[in-house]
Amino acid sequence: MQLPGMTGLELQRHLATTGHEVPVVFITSQDDRDGHLRAQALRAGALGLFPKPFSDDELLTVIRKALDGP
């Protein structure tokens, strides 16, 4: 979520507006107990957001979904 010069959400938005539609899954060390980051990422089109530590099984499920496509 925090990259040099922009956030992950800003990068996701930039990719979408420039025609680069790629599946996005966020992994973050930011606290998301209230679910605000997850909701924001999903509204923006991400397939998932996983605060560390996260379940391997949940991550693999989202990656499989990304590989299967729409």
N, CA, C, O and CB atoms as a CASP TS submission, in Angstrom:
PFRMAT TS
TARGET T0000
AUTHOR 0000-0000-0000
METHOD Language model
MODEL 1
PARENT N/A
ATOM      1  N   MET     1       0.813  -1.192   0.000  1.00  0.00           N
ATOM      2  CA  MET     1       0.000   0.000   0.000  1.00  0.00           C
ATOM      3  C   MET     1       0.860   1.261   0.000  1.00  0.00           C
ATOM      4  O   MET     1       0.439   2.297  -0.516  1.00  0.00           O
ATOM      5  CB  MET     1      -0.927  -0.005   1.195  1.00  0.00           C
ATOM      6  N   GLN     2       2.052   1.185   0.569  1.00  0.00           N
ATOM      7  CA  GLN     2       2.933   2.347   0.611  1.00  0.00           C
ATOM      8  C   GLN     2       4.150   2.095  -0.269  1.00  0.00           C
ATOM      9  O   GLN     2       5.030   1.308   0.080  1.00  0.00           O
ATOM     10  CB  GLN     2       3.366   2.663   2.064  1.00  0.00           C
ATOM     11  N   LEU     3       4.189   2.769  -1.410  1.00  0.00           N
ATOM     12  CA  LEU     3       5.301   2.651  -2.348  1.00  0.00           C
ATOM     13  C   LEU     3       6.034   3.989  -2.401  1.00  0.00           C
ATOM     14  O   LEU     3       5.465   5.011  -2.017  1.00  0.00           O
ATOM     15  CB  LEU     3       4.802   2.226  -3.770  1.00  0.00           C
ATOM     16  N   PRO     4       7.264   4.004  -2.861  1.00  0.00           N
ATOM     17  CA  PRO     4       7.957   5.284  -3.005  1.00  0.00           C
ATOM     18  C   PRO     4       7.245   6.179  -4.025  1.00  0.00           C
ATOM     19  O   PRO     4       7.146   5.822  -5.199  1.00  0.00           O
ATOM     20  CB  PRO     4       9.420   5.055  -3.429  1.00  0.00           C
ATOM     21  N   GLY     5       6.758   7.322  -3.588  1.00  0.00           N
ATOM     22  CA  GLY     5       6.154   8.284  -4.498  1.00  0.00           C
ATOM     23  C   GLY     5       4.660   8.151  -4.702  1.00  0.00           C
ATOM     24  O   GLY     5       4.030   9.081  -5.206  1.00  0.00           O
ATOM     25  N   MET     6       4.073   7.027  -4.330  1.00  0.00           N
ATOM     26  CA  MET     6       2.621   6.858  -4.467  1.00  0.00           C
ATOM     27  C   MET     6       2.173   5.674  -3.618  1.00  0.00           C
ATOM     28  O   MET     6       2.988   4.878  -3.153  1.00  0.00           O
ATOM     29  CB  MET     6       2.216   6.649  -5.961  1.00  0.00           C
ATOM     30  N   THR     7       0.872   5.577  -3.430  1.00  0.00           N
ATOM     31  CA  THR     7       0.338   4.425  -2.701  1.00  0.00           C
ATOM     32  C   THR     7      -0.024   3.329  -3.698  1.00  0.00           C
ATOM     33  O   THR     7      -0.084   3.568  -4.905  1.00  0.00           O
ATOM     34  CB  THR     7      -0.906   4.826  -1.844  1.00  0.00           C
ATOM     35  N   GLY     8      -0.259   2.153  -3.193  1.00  0.00           N
ATOM     36  CA  GLY     8      -0.694   1.058  -4.044  1.00  0.00           C
ATOM     37  C   GLY     8      -2.016   1.369  -4.727  1.00  0.00           C
ATOM     38  O   GLY     8      -2.218   1.007  -5.886  1.00  0.00           O
ATOM     39  N   LEU     9      -2.923   2.040  -4.011  1.00  0.00           N
ATOM     40  CA  LEU     9      -4.197   2.423  -4.609  1.00  0.00           C
ATOM     41  C   LEU     9      -4.000   3.424  -5.737  1.00  0.00           C
ATOM     42  O   LEU     9      -4.699   3.364  -6.749  1.00  0.00           O
ATOM     43  CB  LEU     9      -5.124   3.004  -3.552  1.00  0.00           C
ATOM     44  N   GLU    10      -3.066   4.336  -5.575  1.00  0.00           N
ATOM     45  CA  GLU    10      -2.765   5.291  -6.650  1.00  0.00           C
ATOM     46  C   GLU    10      -2.180   4.574  -7.858  1.00  0.00           C
ATOM     47  O   GLU    10      -2.515   4.905  -8.996  1.00  0.00           O
ATOM     48  CB  GLU    10      -1.789   6.376  -6.157  1.00  0.00           C
ATOM     49  N   LEU    11      -1.318   3.604  -7.626  1.00  0.00           N
ATOM     50  CA  LEU    11      -0.757   2.827  -8.730  1.00  0.00           C
ATOM     51  C   LEU    11      -1.857   2.036  -9.441  1.00  0.00           C
ATOM     52  O   LEU    11      -1.892   1.991 -10.671  1.00  0.00           O
ATOM     53  CB  LEU    11       0.342   1.873  -8.216  1.00  0.00           C
ATOM     54  N   GLN    12      -2.745   1.420  -8.679  1.00  0.00           N
ATOM     55  CA  GLN    12      -3.864   0.686  -9.263  1.00  0.00           C
ATOM     56  C   GLN    12      -4.716   1.612 -10.136  1.00  0.00           C
ATOM     57  O   GLN    12      -5.093   1.245 -11.249  1.00  0.00           O
ATOM     58  CB  GLN    12      -4.727   0.047  -8.155  1.00  0.00           C
ATOM     59  N   ARG    13      -5.015   2.799  -9.634  1.00  0.00           N
ATOM     60  CA  ARG    13      -5.812   3.776 -10.380  1.00  0.00           C
ATOM     61  C   ARG    13      -5.085   4.206 -11.652  1.00  0.00           C
ATOM     62  O   ARG    13      -5.694   4.312 -12.717  1.00  0.00           O
ATOM     63  CB  ARG    13      -6.120   5.005  -9.502  1.00  0.00           C
ATOM     64  N   HIS    14      -3.783   4.454 -11.537  1.00  0.00           N
ATOM     65  CA  HIS    14      -2.980   4.862 -12.699  1.00  0.00           C
ATOM     66  C   HIS    14      -2.997   3.774 -13.781  1.00  0.00           C
ATOM     67  O   HIS    14      -3.184   4.068 -14.961  1.00  0.00           O
ATOM     68  CB  HIS    14      -1.521   5.165 -12.269  1.00  0.00           C
ATOM     69  N   LEU    15      -2.803   2.531 -13.373  1.00  0.00           N
ATOM     70  CA  LEU    15      -2.817   1.435 -14.341  1.00  0.00           C
ATOM     71  C   LEU    15      -4.162   1.353 -15.052  1.00  0.00           C
ATOM     72  O   LEU    15      -4.214   1.171 -16.268  1.00  0.00           O
ATOM     73  CB  LEU    15      -2.504   0.104 -13.648  1.00  0.00           C
ATOM     74  N   ALA    16      -5.247   1.485 -14.298  1.00  0.00           N
ATOM     75  CA  ALA    16      -6.586   1.393 -14.892  1.00  0.00           C
ATOM     76  C   ALA    16      -6.846   2.538 -15.870  1.00  0.00           C
ATOM     77  O   ALA    16      -7.406   2.321 -16.944  1.00  0.00           O
ATOM     78  CB  ALA    16      -7.654   1.395 -13.793  1.00  0.00           C
ATOM     79  N   THR    17      -6.445   3.747 -15.505  1.00  0.00           N
ATOM     80  CA  THR    17      -6.725   4.903 -16.367  1.00  0.00           C
ATOM     81  C   THR    17      -5.834   4.943 -17.600  1.00  0.00           C
ATOM     82  O   THR    17      -6.144   5.649 -18.560  1.00  0.00           O
ATOM     83  CB  THR    17      -6.557   6.187 -15.584  1.00  0.00           C
ATOM     84  N   THR    18      -4.738   4.201 -17.590  1.00  0.00           N
ATOM     85  CA  THR    18      -3.865   4.162 -18.760  1.00  0.00           C
ATOM     86  C   THR    18      -4.085   2.892 -19.591  1.00  0.00           C
ATOM     87  O   THR    18      -3.288   2.568 -20.472  1.00  0.00           O
ATOM     88  CB  THR    18      -2.403   4.253 -18.324  1.00  0.00           C
ATOM     89  N   GLY    19      -5.190   2.174 -19.293  1.00  0.00           N
ATOM     90  CA  GLY    19      -5.547   1.016 -20.100  1.00  0.00           C
ATOM     91  C   GLY    19      -4.837  -0.272 -19.755  1.00  0.00           C
ATOM     92  O   GLY    19      -4.923  -1.240 -20.509  1.00  0.00           O
ATOM     93  N   HIS    20      -4.142  -0.310 -18.640  1.00  0.00           N
ATOM     94  CA  HIS    20      -3.436  -1.522 -18.219  1.00  0.00           C
ATOM     95  C   HIS    20      -4.282  -2.244 -17.173  1.00  0.00           C
ATOM     96  O   HIS    20      -4.097  -2.055 -15.970  1.00  0.00           O
ATOM     97  CB  HIS    20      -2.016  -1.181 -17.651  1.00  0.00           C
ATOM     98  N   GLU    21      -5.196  -3.059 -17.641  1.00  0.00           N
ATOM     99  CA  GLU    21      -6.073  -3.777 -16.732  1.00  0.00           C
ATOM    100  C   GLU    21      -5.407  -5.075 -16.317  1.00  0.00           C
ATOM    101  O   GLU    21      -5.362  -6.042 -17.078  1.00  0.00           O
ATOM    102  CB  GLU    21      -7.444  -4.049 -17.381  1.00  0.00           C
ATOM    103  N   VAL    22      -4.899  -5.080 -15.117  1.00  0.00           N
ATOM    104  CA  VAL    22      -4.245  -6.267 -14.569  1.00  0.00           C
ATOM    105  C   VAL    22      -4.891  -6.598 -13.226  1.00  0.00           C
ATOM    106  O   VAL    22      -5.318  -5.698 -12.504  1.00  0.00           O
ATOM    107  CB  VAL    22      -2.700  -6.044 -14.410  1.00  0.00           C
ATOM    108  N   PRO    23      -4.963  -7.875 -12.894  1.00  0.00           N
ATOM    109  CA  PRO    23      -5.497  -8.234 -11.582  1.00  0.00           C
ATOM    110  C   PRO    23      -4.577  -7.693 -10.480  1.00  0.00           C
ATOM    111  O   PRO    23      -3.353  -7.793 -10.573  1.00  0.00           O
ATOM    112  CB  PRO    23      -5.653  -9.778 -11.456  1.00  0.00           C
ATOM    113  N   VAL    24      -5.180  -7.125  -9.451  1.00  0.00           N
ATOM    114  CA  VAL    24      -4.406  -6.534  -8.347  1.00  0.00           C
ATOM    115  C   VAL    24      -4.802  -7.212  -7.043  1.00  0.00           C
ATOM    116  O   VAL    24      -5.982  -7.334  -6.718  1.00  0.00           O
ATOM    117  CB  VAL    24      -4.638  -4.990  -8.256  1.00  0.00           C
ATOM    118  N   VAL    25      -3.789  -7.648  -6.307  1.00  0.00           N
ATOM    119  CA  VAL    25      -3.962  -8.188  -4.963  1.00  0.00           C
ATOM    120  C   VAL    25      -2.977  -7.430  -4.080  1.00  0.00           C
ATOM    121  O   VAL    25      -1.772  -7.438  -4.332  1.00  0.00           O
ATOM    122  CB  VAL    25      -3.722  -9.765  -4.911  1.00  0.00           C
ATOM    123  N   PHE    26      -3.490  -6.783  -3.056  1.00  0.00           N
ATOM    124  CA  PHE    26      -2.640  -6.019  -2.150  1.00  0.00           C
ATOM    125  C   PHE    26      -2.228  -6.873  -0.962  1.00  0.00           C
ATOM    126  O   PHE    26      -3.031  -7.622  -0.406  1.00  0.00           O
ATOM    127  CB  PHE    26      -3.359  -4.752  -1.671  1.00  0.00           C
ATOM    128  N   ILE    27      -0.962  -6.746  -0.585  1.00  0.00           N
ATOM    129  CA  ILE    27      -0.438  -7.308   0.657  1.00  0.00           C
ATOM    130  C   ILE    27       0.177  -6.131   1.398  1.00  0.00           C
ATOM    131  O   ILE    27       1.000  -5.402   0.844  1.00  0.00           O
ATOM    132  CB  ILE    27       0.621  -8.483   0.400  1.00  0.00           C
ATOM    133  N   THR    28      -0.220  -5.948   2.646  1.00  0.00           N
ATOM    134  CA  THR    28       0.207  -4.758   3.365  1.00  0.00           C
ATOM    135  C   THR    28       0.569  -5.078   4.810  1.00  0.00           C
ATOM    136  O   THR    28       0.065  -6.035   5.397  1.00  0.00           O
ATOM    137  CB  THR    28      -0.881  -3.701   3.323  1.00  0.00           C
ATOM    138  N   SER    29       1.436  -4.271   5.359  1.00  0.00           N
ATOM    139  CA  SER    29       1.748  -4.374   6.784  1.00  0.00           C
ATOM    140  C   SER    29       0.920  -3.368   7.582  1.00  0.00           C
ATOM    141  O   SER    29       1.027  -3.305   8.806  1.00  0.00           O
ATOM    142  CB  SER    29       3.256  -4.145   7.029  1.00  0.00           C
ATOM    143  N   GLN    30       0.095  -2.582   6.888  1.00  0.00           N
ATOM    144  CA  GLN    30      -0.750  -1.600   7.570  1.00  0.00           C
ATOM    145  C   GLN    30      -1.875  -2.298   8.316  1.00  0.00           C
ATOM    146  O   GLN    30      -2.407  -3.309   7.859  1.00  0.00           O
ATOM    147  CB  GLN    30      -1.326  -0.585   6.567  1.00  0.00           C
ATOM    148  N   ASP    31      -2.225  -1.755   9.452  1.00  0.00           N
ATOM    149  CA  ASP    31      -3.333  -2.269  10.253  1.00  0.00           C
ATOM    150  C   ASP    31      -4.657  -1.979   9.533  1.00  0.00           C
ATOM    151  O   ASP    31      -4.926  -0.837   9.161  1.00  0.00           O
ATOM    152  CB  ASP    31      -3.327  -1.635  11.681  1.00  0.00           C
ATOM    153  N   ASP    32      -5.465  -2.996   9.343  1.00  0.00           N
ATOM    154  CA  ASP    32      -6.760  -2.808   8.681  1.00  0.00           C
ATOM    155  C   ASP    32      -7.864  -3.482   9.481  1.00  0.00           C
ATOM    156  O   ASP    32      -8.751  -4.116   8.908  1.00  0.00           O
ATOM    157  CB  ASP    32      -6.727  -3.368   7.243  1.00  0.00           C
ATOM    158  N   ARG    33      -7.814  -3.349  10.790  1.00  0.00           N
ATOM    159  CA  ARG    33      -8.823  -3.995  11.644  1.00  0.00           C
ATOM    160  C   ARG    33     -10.229  -3.503  11.354  1.00  0.00           C
ATOM    161  O   ARG    33     -11.194  -4.253  11.501  1.00  0.00           O
ATOM    162  CB  ARG    33      -8.499  -3.757  13.106  1.00  0.00           C
ATOM    163  N   ASP    34     -10.352  -2.247  10.942  1.00  0.00           N
ATOM    164  CA  ASP    34     -11.679  -1.707  10.660  1.00  0.00           C
ATOM    165  C   ASP    34     -12.161  -2.049   9.250  1.00  0.00           C
ATOM    166  O   ASP    34     -13.315  -1.780   8.916  1.00  0.00           O
ATOM    167  CB  ASP    34     -11.673  -0.205  10.847  1.00  0.00           C
ATOM    168  N   GLY    35     -11.301  -2.635   8.423  1.00  0.00           N
ATOM    169  CA  GLY    35     -11.681  -3.040   7.074  1.00  0.00           C
ATOM    170  C   GLY    35     -11.745  -1.909   6.063  1.00  0.00           C
ATOM    171  O   GLY    35     -12.169  -2.114   4.925  1.00  0.00           O
ATOM    172  N   HIS    36     -11.323  -0.701   6.475  1.00  0.00           N
ATOM    173  CA  HIS    36     -11.403   0.463   5.579  1.00  0.00           C
ATOM    174  C   HIS    36     -10.520   0.293   4.341  1.00  0.00           C
ATOM    175  O   HIS    36     -10.966   0.547   3.222  1.00  0.00           O
ATOM    176  CB  HIS    36     -10.997   1.735   6.331  1.00  0.00           C
ATOM    177  N   LEU    37      -9.281  -0.132   4.537  1.00  0.00           N
ATOM    178  CA  LEU    37      -8.375  -0.307   3.384  1.00  0.00           C
ATOM    179  C   LEU    37      -8.907  -1.366   2.426  1.00  0.00           C
ATOM    180  O   LEU    37      -8.891  -1.173   1.210  1.00  0.00           O
ATOM    181  CB  LEU    37      -6.958  -0.696   3.861  1.00  0.00           C
ATOM    182  N   ARG    38      -9.380  -2.489   2.978  1.00  0.00           N
ATOM    183  CA  ARG    38      -9.912  -3.572   2.145  1.00  0.00           C
ATOM    184  C   ARG    38     -11.088  -3.061   1.316  1.00  0.00           C
ATOM    185  O   ARG    38     -11.153  -3.305   0.111  1.00  0.00           O
ATOM    186  CB  ARG    38     -10.350  -4.776   3.020  1.00  0.00           C
ATOM    187  N   ALA    39     -12.008  -2.359   1.956  1.00  0.00           N
ATOM    188  CA  ALA    39     -13.179  -1.832   1.249  1.00  0.00           C
ATOM    189  C   ALA    39     -12.760  -0.875   0.143  1.00  0.00           C
ATOM    190  O   ALA    39     -13.298  -0.928  -0.964  1.00  0.00           O
ATOM    191  CB  ALA    39     -14.126  -1.123   2.228  1.00  0.00           C
ATOM    192  N   GLN    40     -11.814  -0.010   0.433  1.00  0.00           N
ATOM    193  CA  GLN    40     -11.333   0.965  -0.553  1.00  0.00           C
ATOM    194  C   GLN    40     -10.672   0.247  -1.733  1.00  0.00           C
ATOM    195  O   GLN    40     -10.913   0.599  -2.888  1.00  0.00           O
ATOM    196  CB  GLN    40     -10.334   1.956   0.102  1.00  0.00           C
ATOM    197  N   ALA    41      -9.850  -0.746  -1.445  1.00  0.00           N
ATOM    198  CA  ALA    41      -9.162  -1.492  -2.507  1.00  0.00           C
ATOM    199  C   ALA    41     -10.162  -2.260  -3.376  1.00  0.00           C
ATOM    200  O   ALA    41     -10.044  -2.262  -4.601  1.00  0.00           O
ATOM    201  CB  ALA    41      -8.132  -2.468  -1.898  1.00  0.00           C
ATOM    202  N   LEU    42     -11.137  -2.907  -2.752  1.00  0.00           N
ATOM    203  CA  LEU    42     -12.124  -3.678  -3.518  1.00  0.00           C
ATOM    204  C   LEU    42     -12.995  -2.765  -4.367  1.00  0.00           C
ATOM    205  O   LEU    42     -13.321  -3.109  -5.503  1.00  0.00           O
ATOM    206  CB  LEU    42     -13.002  -4.511  -2.579  1.00  0.00           C
ATOM    207  N   ARG    43     -13.379  -1.606  -3.835  1.00  0.00           N
ATOM    208  CA  ARG    43     -14.154  -0.639  -4.628  1.00  0.00           C
ATOM    209  C   ARG    43     -13.367  -0.191  -5.853  1.00  0.00           C
ATOM    210  O   ARG    43     -13.945   0.073  -6.907  1.00  0.00           O
ATOM    211  CB  ARG    43     -14.536   0.584  -3.771  1.00  0.00           C
ATOM    212  N   ALA    44     -12.046  -0.107  -5.711  1.00  0.00           N
ATOM    213  CA  ALA    44     -11.192   0.335  -6.813  1.00  0.00           C
ATOM    214  C   ALA    44     -10.913  -0.800  -7.803  1.00  0.00           C
ATOM    215  O   ALA    44     -10.284  -0.575  -8.836  1.00  0.00           O
ATOM    216  CB  ALA    44      -9.874   0.886  -6.267  1.00  0.00           C
ATOM    217  N   GLY    45     -11.376  -2.017  -7.495  1.00  0.00           N
ATOM    218  CA  GLY    45     -11.218  -3.115  -8.440  1.00  0.00           C
ATOM    219  C   GLY    45     -10.223  -4.187  -8.047  1.00  0.00           C
ATOM    220  O   GLY    45     -10.026  -5.142  -8.798  1.00  0.00           O
ATOM    221  N   ALA    46      -9.587  -4.056  -6.882  1.00  0.00           N
ATOM    222  CA  ALA    46      -8.647  -5.096  -6.454  1.00  0.00           C
ATOM    223  C   ALA    46      -9.395  -6.389  -6.161  1.00  0.00           C
ATOM    224  O   ALA    46     -10.565  -6.367  -5.780  1.00  0.00           O
ATOM    225  CB  ALA    46      -7.853  -4.641  -5.208  1.00  0.00           C
ATOM    226  N   LEU    47      -8.720  -7.499  -6.340  1.00  0.00           N
ATOM    227  CA  LEU    47      -9.314  -8.798  -6.040  1.00  0.00           C
ATOM    228  C   LEU    47      -9.240  -9.123  -4.557  1.00  0.00           C
ATOM    229  O   LEU    47     -10.003  -9.953  -4.062  1.00  0.00           O
ATOM    230  CB  LEU    47      -8.624  -9.886  -6.840  1.00  0.00           C
ATOM    231  N   GLY    48      -8.338  -8.483  -3.856  1.00  0.00           N
ATOM    232  CA  GLY    48      -8.218  -8.724  -2.423  1.00  0.00           C
ATOM    233  C   GLY    48      -7.180  -7.831  -1.795  1.00  0.00           C
ATOM    234  O   GLY    48      -6.351  -7.230  -2.478  1.00  0.00           O
ATOM    235  N   LEU    49      -7.240  -7.754  -0.474  1.00  0.00           N
ATOM    236  CA  LEU    49      -6.239  -7.036   0.317  1.00  0.00           C
ATOM    237  C   LEU    49      -5.967  -7.883   1.544  1.00  0.00           C
ATOM    238  O   LEU    49      -6.888  -8.257   2.270  1.00  0.00           O
ATOM    239  CB  LEU    49      -6.722  -5.579   0.712  1.00  0.00           C
ATOM    240  N   PHE    50      -4.707  -8.182   1.768  1.00  0.00           N
ATOM    241  CA  PHE    50      -4.302  -9.044   2.861  1.00  0.00           C
ATOM    242  C   PHE    50      -3.326  -8.339   3.785  1.00  0.00           C
ATOM    243  O   PHE    50      -2.172  -8.122   3.415  1.00  0.00           O
ATOM    244  CB  PHE    50      -3.686 -10.320   2.326  1.00  0.00           C
ATOM    245  N   PRO    51      -3.775  -7.975   4.993  1.00  0.00           N
ATOM    246  CA  PRO    51      -2.829  -7.450   5.978  1.00  0.00           C
ATOM    247  C   PRO    51      -1.963  -8.593   6.504  1.00  0.00           C
ATOM    248  O   PRO    51      -2.449  -9.708   6.691  1.00  0.00           O
ATOM    249  CB  PRO    51      -3.578  -6.741   7.149  1.00  0.00           C
ATOM    250  N   LYS    52      -0.691  -8.316   6.739  1.00  0.00           N
ATOM    251  CA  LYS    52       0.217  -9.325   7.289  1.00  0.00           C
ATOM    252  C   LYS    52      -0.088  -9.498   8.774  1.00  0.00           C
ATOM    253  O   LYS    52      -0.393  -8.506   9.435  1.00  0.00           O
ATOM    254  CB  LYS    52       1.714  -8.921   7.070  1.00  0.00           C
ATOM    255  N   PRO    53      -0.022 -10.674   9.317  1.00  0.00           N
ATOM    256  CA  PRO    53       0.116 -11.955   8.627  1.00  0.00           C
ATOM    257  C   PRO    53      -1.226 -12.354   8.016  1.00  0.00           C
ATOM    258  O   PRO    53      -2.281 -11.933   8.493  1.00  0.00           O
ATOM    259  CB  PRO    53       0.624 -13.056   9.600  1.00  0.00           C
ATOM    260  N   PHE    54      -1.182 -13.153   6.977  1.00  0.00           N
ATOM    261  CA  PHE    54      -2.408 -13.555   6.298  1.00  0.00           C
ATOM    262  C   PHE    54      -2.384 -15.058   6.042  1.00  0.00           C
ATOM    263  O   PHE    54      -1.347 -15.712   6.149  1.00  0.00           O
ATOM    264  CB  PHE    54      -2.582 -12.779   4.971  1.00  0.00           C
ATOM    265  N   SER    55      -3.542 -15.577   5.705  1.00  0.00           N
ATOM    266  CA  SER    55      -3.690 -17.003   5.442  1.00  0.00           C
ATOM    267  C   SER    55      -3.204 -17.339   4.035  1.00  0.00           C
ATOM    268  O   SER    55      -3.629 -16.723   3.058  1.00  0.00           O
ATOM    269  CB  SER    55      -5.154 -17.436   5.620  1.00  0.00           C
ATOM    270  N   ASP    56      -2.324 -18.305   3.943  1.00  0.00           N
ATOM    271  CA  ASP    56      -1.842 -18.754   2.627  1.00  0.00           C
ATOM    272  C   ASP    56      -3.003 -19.231   1.760  1.00  0.00           C
ATOM    273  O   ASP    56      -3.048 -18.948   0.563  1.00  0.00           O
ATOM    274  CB  ASP    56      -0.802 -19.886   2.786  1.00  0.00           C
ATOM    275  N   ASP    57      -3.930 -19.946   2.361  1.00  0.00           N
ATOM    276  CA  ASP    57      -5.063 -20.489   1.602  1.00  0.00           C
ATOM    277  C   ASP    57      -5.916 -19.376   1.009  1.00  0.00           C
ATOM    278  O   ASP    57      -6.343 -19.473  -0.141  1.00  0.00           O
ATOM    279  CB  ASP    57      -5.926 -21.385   2.496  1.00  0.00           C
ATOM    280  N   GLU    58      -6.172 -18.317   1.781  1.00  0.00           N
ATOM    281  CA  GLU    58      -6.955 -17.197   1.265  1.00  0.00           C
ATOM    282  C   GLU    58      -6.238 -16.516   0.099  1.00  0.00           C
ATOM    283  O   GLU    58      -6.863 -16.174  -0.904  1.00  0.00           O
ATOM    284  CB  GLU    58      -7.231 -16.182   2.382  1.00  0.00           C
ATOM    285  N   LEU    59      -4.933 -16.322   0.235  1.00  0.00           N
ATOM    286  CA  LEU    59      -4.155 -15.700  -0.832  1.00  0.00           C
ATOM    287  C   LEU    59      -4.173 -16.565  -2.089  1.00  0.00           C
ATOM    288  O   LEU    59      -4.360 -16.048  -3.191  1.00  0.00           O
ATOM    289  CB  LEU    59      -2.711 -15.460  -0.372  1.00  0.00           C
ATOM    290  N   LEU    60      -3.983 -17.861  -1.938  1.00  0.00           N
ATOM    291  CA  LEU    60      -3.995 -18.757  -3.095  1.00  0.00           C
ATOM    292  C   LEU    60      -5.352 -18.764  -3.790  1.00  0.00           C
ATOM    293  O   LEU    60      -5.417 -18.864  -5.015  1.00  0.00           O
ATOM    294  CB  LEU    60      -3.627 -20.173  -2.667  1.00  0.00           C
ATOM    295  N   THR    61      -6.422 -18.660  -3.031  1.00  0.00           N
ATOM    296  CA  THR    61      -7.761 -18.605  -3.615  1.00  0.00           C
ATOM    297  C   THR    61      -7.905 -17.375  -4.503  1.00  0.00           C
ATOM    298  O   THR    61      -8.447 -17.467  -5.605  1.00  0.00           O
ATOM    299  CB  THR    61      -8.834 -18.594  -2.512  1.00  0.00           C
ATOM    300  N   VAL    62      -7.427 -16.232  -4.036  1.00  0.00           N
ATOM    301  CA  VAL    62      -7.532 -14.992  -4.813  1.00  0.00           C
ATOM    302  C   VAL    62      -6.610 -15.047  -6.035  1.00  0.00           C
ATOM    303  O   VAL    62      -6.978 -14.564  -7.106  1.00  0.00           O
ATOM    304  CB  VAL    62      -7.182 -13.766  -3.930  1.00  0.00           C
ATOM    305  N   ILE    63      -5.433 -15.623  -5.887  1.00  0.00           N
ATOM    306  CA  ILE    63      -4.523 -15.745  -7.025  1.00  0.00           C
ATOM    307  C   ILE    63      -5.137 -16.654  -8.091  1.00  0.00           C
ATOM    308  O   ILE    63      -5.053 -16.360  -9.284  1.00  0.00           O
ATOM    309  CB  ILE    63      -3.146 -16.297  -6.569  1.00  0.00           C
ATOM    310  N   ARG    64      -5.744 -17.738  -7.668  1.00  0.00           N
ATOM    311  CA  ARG    64      -6.424 -18.624  -8.642  1.00  0.00           C
ATOM    312  C   ARG    64      -7.534 -17.888  -9.363  1.00  0.00           C
ATOM    313  O   ARG    64      -7.712 -18.054 -10.569  1.00  0.00           O
ATOM    314  CB  ARG    64      -6.999 -19.870  -7.943  1.00  0.00           C
ATOM    315  N   LYS    65      -8.279 -17.080  -8.633  1.00  0.00           N
ATOM    316  CA  LYS    65      -9.350 -16.274  -9.235  1.00  0.00           C
ATOM    317  C   LYS    65      -8.764 -15.317 -10.276  1.00  0.00           C
ATOM    318  O   LYS    65      -9.342 -15.135 -11.347  1.00  0.00           O
ATOM    319  CB  LYS    65     -10.123 -15.479  -8.141  1.00  0.00           C
ATOM    320  N   ALA    66      -7.610 -14.702  -9.961  1.00  0.00           N
ATOM    321  CA  ALA    66      -6.964 -13.774 -10.891  1.00  0.00           C
ATOM    322  C   ALA    66      -6.508 -14.497 -12.155  1.00  0.00           C
ATOM    323  O   ALA    66      -6.625 -13.960 -13.256  1.00  0.00           O
ATOM    324  CB  ALA    66      -5.768 -13.085 -10.218  1.00  0.00           C
ATOM    325  N   LEU    67      -5.994 -15.701 -11.999  1.00  0.00           N
ATOM    326  CA  LEU    67      -5.503 -16.459 -13.151  1.00  0.00           C
ATOM    327  C   LEU    67      -6.637 -16.979 -14.023  1.00  0.00           C
ATOM    328  O   LEU    67      -6.479 -17.117 -15.236  1.00  0.00           O
ATOM    329  CB  LEU    67      -4.647 -17.621 -12.685  1.00  0.00           C
ATOM    330  N   ASP    68      -7.780 -17.266 -13.409  1.00  0.00           N
ATOM    331  CA  ASP    68      -8.937 -17.752 -14.164  1.00  0.00           C
ATOM    332  C   ASP    68      -9.582 -16.642 -14.982  1.00  0.00           C
ATOM    333  O   ASP    68     -10.236 -16.918 -15.988  1.00  0.00           O
ATOM    334  CB  ASP    68      -9.966 -18.360 -13.219  1.00  0.00           C
ATOM    335  N   GLY    69      -9.410 -15.406 -14.571  1.00  0.00           N
ATOM    336  CA  GLY    69      -9.982 -14.277 -15.291  1.00  0.00           C
ATOM    337  C   GLY    69     -11.445 -14.067 -14.956  1.00  0.00           C
ATOM    338  O   GLY    69     -12.019 -14.769 -14.123  1.00  0.00           O
ATOM    339  N   PRO    70     -12.041 -13.077 -15.627  1.00  0.00           N
ATOM    340  CA  PRO    70     -13.437 -12.725 -15.327  1.00  0.00           C
ATOM    341  C   PRO    70     -14.414 -13.815 -15.721  1.00  0.00           C
ATOM    342  O   PRO    70     -15.620 -13.661 -15.529  1.00  0.00           O
ATOM    343  CB  PRO    70     -13.811 -11.446 -16.030  1.00  0.00           C
TER
END
